[in-house]
Amino acid sequence: MVHSIYLEIEENPNCEYMPLQVYEALEESVPIEKVVMEVPERPHGVYHVTGWNSEGATTAYYVPISDSGQGVAHLVYGGDCGLRLKFTNSNSSWDLLDETQWGEPYIIFTEKSSILI
């Protein structure tokens, strides 16, 4: 089932503004809690991910999307304030003031192996 996903993230305390983007979803979105990332200035490894909205943590979702260069890319998105991430060894609660956590509007991975369902 192909359908469109519209994502626009207004600037907020969690992450920067991201203008409207439209993606062609190839399947239904599924909830996720972890991704594998290599982030500059952070350890390579498994990260907890959650969606973020004005009230705090919410569900993060994964969906494969059409990509003209790759054929298929892998979109992770969350609430109206984007996503929030933290390393899996963190025992802290989700918190905008925690400097070991950070926000992203959404993330597109090239490899499905980066998504842990």
N, C-alpha and C positions, 0 to 999 in steps of 0.2 A: 504494500500500500504506500504509494508516494503521496506526500502532502508537504505543505510549506510550513516552516517554523520562522516566525518573525521575532528578532531579538533587537532590542534597543535598551541600553542601560544609561540612565541619567547619572550625572556625577553624584556621588554619595560618599558617606564616610568610609565605606568598604573598598570602593574602587573608582577609577576614572570613568568618564563618559565614553560610551561606544555608540556611534551612530547606527541607525537602523540597518540591519543586515537580514537578508532572507536566505534561508537554506532549504534545499529539497531533501526532506527526510525520506529514507528508504525503508524504514520500519517504524514501529511504534517506539516511543521513548520508554526507557526502563530506569528505575531508581538505582543509584550507585552511591558508594561510600568511600571508595579508594581508587587512586590512580597511581601509575608509575611515572615519575617525572625526573628529568634532568634540568634543574633550574640554576642559572648562574648565581653564584654566591650562596648556594644552599646544597646540602648533600644530595647526591643522586639516590633515588629510592622510592619507597611507597609513601604516599601522602593521603591523609584523610581529606575528604572533600565534602562540603555541604553547600547547599544553596543558601543565599542570604537575602533577606528582605528587610523592610523598615522595622520589623519586630524581632529580628534575629535569625537564627538558623532555621532552615527549611530544607526540603528535599532537593538533592542534586540529581540530574538526569543525564543519561547517555543515549545517543541515537546515531546510527551511521547516516552520513549525508553524501549526496552526490558532489563530486569534485572534478572539475574539468581536467585537471592535471594528473591526479592520482587515480581517478575512477571513483574511489570511495575514501572519505575521510571520516573522522570520529569526533563528534561534537559532544562536549560536556557543558551543560548549562544549569542555571539554578533559578533563584528568585529575581525579583525586579531590581535588586541591588547586586546581582551577579553571583559569584562563587566565593567561598572562603576555604583556605587550605592550611593544613598544619602537618608536620612530620608525624609519622605513626608512633614514635616514641614519646610524644607529648601527652601528658595526662591532664592538661589544662582544659577547661571548658571553652567553648567557642566565645571569643571576646574580641571586640574591635581594638581594645587597648593592649592586647597581648602582642608584643613585638615579634614573637616567633611565628605568628600567623600572618597571612596576607590575603588580599582580595584580588580577584580577576573578574572582568566582565563575563567571560566564558573562555573555554579552551578548545582548540581543535588539534587533535592528534593525527599523525599519519599512520600509526600502527594500532591495530585493535588490541594488541598485547599490552598497551598502556592502560587499558580499562580493566579494572578488576570487579567483576560482577558477582 
